[in-house]
Amino acid sequence: MFENIKTLLLLGALTGLLIGIGYFIGSLFGVGLFGASAFFLLAMIMNFSSYFFSDKIVLKMYGAREVSEHEAPELHSIVSELAQNAGIPKPKVAIVESATPNAFATGRSPKKAVVAVTSGILNLLSRDELEGVIAHELGHVKNRDILISAVAATVGGAIVLIANYAGMFAFLGGGEDGEDLLGLIAMSILAPVAATIVQLAVSRTREYKADESGAKISGKPWALADALRKLQMGTSSRPMRDANPATAHMFIVNPFGGKTKTLMNLFSTHPPINERIKRLEELKSF
């Protein structure tokens, strides 16, 4: 319950930040309240679009192809068995042709969910390890994290885009006076940082919960821990170079690879792999 409240507050903070940007931009033209109202409407439209179309957008973005049981019998068998353990409908199954080992889930509800895995992960993991990964993704589905992640990605991405345009406007001499110019520059720098931190807080909070849920669904926390070790090495050697940063948090591990250290942990889309493994190893088999 506490994690759900925390996530709602973080999503509210993102929406509030977007409205604040609208008020600031509107105030430059003497219509602050109108700007805030317009950006509030924009946030509602984006949330609506995320709710109904985010799954199709993400799947198309990565060229994910839905596969039948005939095409991928073992993968379907794993998804079917674990979905039954989780007490949710069996999601659709898709494969992304990529050497980078990774996986993600999308869809606005358990009934509309899709679990997608890369061809790289199928070649890298054992069946037990793949079960751990699929169980993690089904944990996201069961906890309805995928919809929350899609909304966070959409609103956060819009804030970054608007801030970039504001910075460009300031660079070209926008604003009637020096204070306006400084304000635009400050907003173009601070707004994306704030949006990113909130967005990552949403993502990292849900990853720990999905790890725990996945361990319960598969009954093999050790298998997910072993999978995470392999995925960390696999994405480091074969990063997904065409991945979209706005959707990076949807994957089970950071698709860009690399080990996050020190200050960079603050800006990582995922919790540190070592910490996730440590928590899983502290769990007993279910």
Order of alpha helices (4+ residues) and beta strands (2+ residues): alpha-alpha-beta-alpha-beta-beta-beta-alpha-alpha-alpha-alpha-alpha-alpha
